[in-house]
Every structure is written in structure tokens, then in C-alpha cells.
Amino acid sequence: MNTKDATLKVIFGVMIFAFSLALSYFAASYFEESFDYWGVIMIFALVYIVVGVAVSSVLAISLGFLFSADILILNLLFENFGDFSDATKVAVIGIVLIVLYAVTWFKFGEVETAEVVEKEEEPAEVGTKNTNLNDRVEKVDISGKKKVTFYPIKGKAFFSSEPNIIRIVMFTEQVFEKNDFKEGELDDYYNMFVNSYKPSLPKEKVKIVLDKLKKFADSGGRFEVT
Amino acid sequence: MELLAIIFLWPFIILAAGLVFVVFYDVVDSSGAIFWWLPFLMFFALLIMKKSFTEKKTKEMNQDEQVNLLRKMLAVFSISLLFPIFIRYMLSAFNEVLPAFIIGLIIGFGFLVWGIFVKNHKTIMYSNIIGGALTLLYLYSRLWDLGEGARVAAAAFGLVVAVTIAFIKLKDKLS
């Protein structure tokens, strides 16, 4: 997306946000004699949420409506929260807390693969054909490097401080002479690697690491060794 | 579903952060509480402690990382302040009877312990530790009004939990 497109999206989003807010407040005032003011605001907020979900494929429009609903709901709560019963207040805050915890748990978790991969057990038999590859990877100098962080295009960032993974990543960077990859660009390389490299880690730990690397290879993205 | 989650994320987090100010306004308005400044203090404290969330400086982060950091900080801000308010309203809803205080203490300690021991979820860790600590401070300050028996029971409960956590966390260092 270029800067012009992004600017257009922001402009249209802000316009939708402003006009939807204006419509709801003007309509609530207009119908004030016949209907409850805050009731009309609540209906508009619900309609905006439904419209925001319905047009979710067009992000600017969707966010314009959803932020507008945000303002309406907050205004409604600000003016009326004190009149609610304590049980209703508990319910409102409880629901928000539950959703917040769900969002935090599923969206903001950091995936750490390093801690689970350091016990010395029987090495896994992922690939034994090309010991030359093992030698080449083993020779990669990782002194001074503490961890590698992956930033997949899709999904959450994750990191590992496992030396073998740092070696593999630095080896990959040497092979491709870059650390930023498009979607699917690493697929063939990943398959070759899995079939040729013999990791010196326990089986179940290898699975965790390989699952992460597979996801990264599939989605593309960049990595950083620090 | 994933698309909807992404779209709803920002509006919901802003709604939750806004709700913090709404409920604090309600608490201050109804009981003249002296803690009206707490959300502002909390917000500045989070800005200062943002280093704990990431080793990178803001200048070194790309846009996505900065946005993600802001979302995490807003989530910590919202959870840690909504949690004690939730307990406060729960006590009011139950007419501040002793069993409600006990439930509040159990929930407070439960979330604090969860925060101390959770792994790979820094956002939940900070939210629970700060929220749990504020909740316990509030509950213990209120327990003062319930008489000496309640104070002794609450102090004993707190001591048992503190010793247990300290023993588990410092097991290696103590031996």
C-alpha cells in the first residue's frame, strides 16, 4: 500500500467517523420529544457495530463506524453509569474484563521456544542424510548473539535463544544474503533443511521449533539476530 | 474470524480504556474517592516502564511493533484499573458482607498469583500483578472497618499466600 492509498483511507475513515457521529447526535436531538435521547444513541451505536462488522472487508469504513460506536457507547456510559444498579455495573465491567483477558491471552502472548529446548535427551531423527549441512551449520559463528526474533507477515512475533536455531537462521541469512522473505519463498529451502539437517535436540522440542519455523516459512516475514 | 478480531481489536481496546475513566468518574462522583488521579498516574507509569515490554528503543521499532506495544500498554492499563473497580462494585452489590470480602480476597490473590507465575504473557503478568495488588490494597483498607477478627483473618490469609509464593519462587535461593 503506498502513501497515497493510506492517506485516502484515513481521510475516508475520518469522514465516515465524523458524519456517523453527527448523524446519531442530530437524530437523537431531533427525536428527543418522541423517544428517549440515550435510547436513540444506543440504537445508533448498535447499528454502527452491525454495519462495521458487515463491511469488515473495507477496513476504513468498518473502523470509521466502530470508532463512532465507541464514542457513542462511552458517552452513554459516562452520562448514565451512575444510575445503573451495582449488579449491572459488575456485569458490564465483568464482560469487558473477560473479553480483555481473552484478547490479551490470544493476541498479545509472546511465544518463547528457547526455554523448552535445552534439556539433553535423545536426539530426534528428523533428517540424517546430509551431515555436510550439519557441519556447515555448526561452523556458523554465533558468538555475541543471544537470540533471534521472527516477525512473520501473518501472526505474532516470536523469539528463540536456542543456539542451534540462531545458527540455522544466520546460516539462512548467509545463503540468501538477506533476512526478509516473501510468503512461501522459504518453502523449498525449509523442506530441504528438514530432510537434511539432524538436530541435536529432543524430539518433542524439535517439533515445537520446526512448527514455528514452518509457520514462518509459510507466511514469510523477517528475522533479526541480536 | 481472524479479520473480525483484527478489526475489533483497536475499537475494543479504546472502549475499555475509556471505560476506566467512566468508572473512575462514577466512583469519585458517588463516594468522593481520593484516587481520581490513579488512571493518570498509571498511564504515566506504564509509559515509563515500557522498556519492560521490549528490549528495543522506540526509534528502533517498526510501525507494527510500536502499535503492538501501545495496544499492550493500553490493555495493561485497562485490566489493572478495571479489576479493583470490579471488586468494589461486587462488594457493593453484595451489601459489603464478609463472605463478599473473602471472595474478593480469594479473587485478588488468585489473579496476583496467576500474574506472578504466568509465562510468555507479559501483558497478563503486569495486568494481574498491578490489578491484583491494587485490589488487595483496596480490600485490606476496607477490612479495617470490619473489626479485629476480620483483620486477623485477612492478615493470616495474606501471610500464608505470601510465604507460599516466596517459597515456590525462591526455593532454589533459600536452600
Chai-1 contact restraints between the chains, C-beta under 6 A:
chainA,res_idxA,chainB,res_idxB,connection_type,confidence,min_distance_angstrom,max_distance_angstrom,comment,restraint_id
A,S56,B,L3,contact,1.0,0.0,6.0,A-B,restraint_1
A,S56,B,L4,contact,1.0,0.0,6.0,A-B,restraint_2
A,S56,B,I7,contact,1.0,0.0,6.0,A-B,restraint_3
A,S62,B,I7,contact,1.0,0.0,6.0,A-B,restraint_4
A,L66,B,P11,contact,1.0,0.0,6.0,A-B,restraint_5
A,F67,B,P11,contact,1.0,0.0,6.0,A-B,restraint_6
A,D70,B,P11,contact,1.0,0.0,6.0,A-B,restraint_7
A,D70,B,I14,contact,1.0,0.0,6.0,A-B,restraint_8
A,D70,B,L15,contact,1.0,0.0,6.0,A-B,restraint_9
A,L74,B,G18,contact,1.0,0.0,6.0,A-B,restraint_10
A,L77,B,V22,contact,1.0,0.0,6.0,A-B,restraint_11
A,F78,B,V22,contact,1.0,0.0,6.0,A-B,restraint_12
A,F81,B,V22,contact,1.0,0.0,6.0,A-B,restraint_13
A,F81,B,D26,contact,1.0,0.0,6.0,A-B,restraint_14
A,G82,B,D26,contact,1.0,0.0,6.0,A-B,restraint_15
A,G82,B,D29,contact,1.0,0.0,6.0,A-B,restraint_16
A,D86,B,Y89,contact,1.0,0.0,6.0,A-B,restraint_17
A,D86,B,S92,contact,1.0,0.0,6.0,A-B,restraint_18
A,D86,B,A93,contact,1.0,0.0,6.0,A-B,restraint_19
A,A87,B,A93,contact,1.0,0.0,6.0,A-B,restraint_20
A,K89,B,Y89,contact,1.0,0.0,6.0,A-B,restraint_21
A,V90,B,Y89,contact,1.0,0.0,6.0,A-B,restraint_22
A,V90,B,M90,contact,1.0,0.0,6.0,A-B,restraint_23
A,V90,B,A93,contact,1.0,0.0,6.0,A-B,restraint_24
A,I93,B,L82,contact,1.0,0.0,6.0,A-B,restraint_25
A,I93,B,F86,contact,1.0,0.0,6.0,A-B,restraint_26
A,V96,B,A16,contact,1.0,0.0,6.0,A-B,restraint_27
A,V96,B,L19,contact,1.0,0.0,6.0,A-B,restraint_28
A,L97,B,L82,contact,1.0,0.0,6.0,A-B,restraint_29
A,L100,B,A16,contact,1.0,0.0,6.0,A-B,restraint_30
A,L100,B,S78,contact,1.0,0.0,6.0,A-B,restraint_31
A,L100,B,I79,contact,1.0,0.0,6.0,A-B,restraint_32
A,T104,B,A75,contact,1.0,0.0,6.0,A-B,restraint_33
A,T104,B,T123,contact,1.0,0.0,6.0,A-B,restraint_34
A,T104,B,I124,contact,1.0,0.0,6.0,A-B,restraint_35
A,F108,B,K72,contact,1.0,0.0,6.0,A-B,restraint_36
A,F108,B,T123,contact,1.0,0.0,6.0,A-B,restraint_37
A,G109,B,N120,contact,1.0,0.0,6.0,A-B,restraint_38
A,G109,B,H121,contact,1.0,0.0,6.0,A-B,restraint_39
A,E110,B,N120,contact,1.0,0.0,6.0,A-B,restraint_40
A,E112,B,N120,contact,1.0,0.0,6.0,A-B,restraint_41
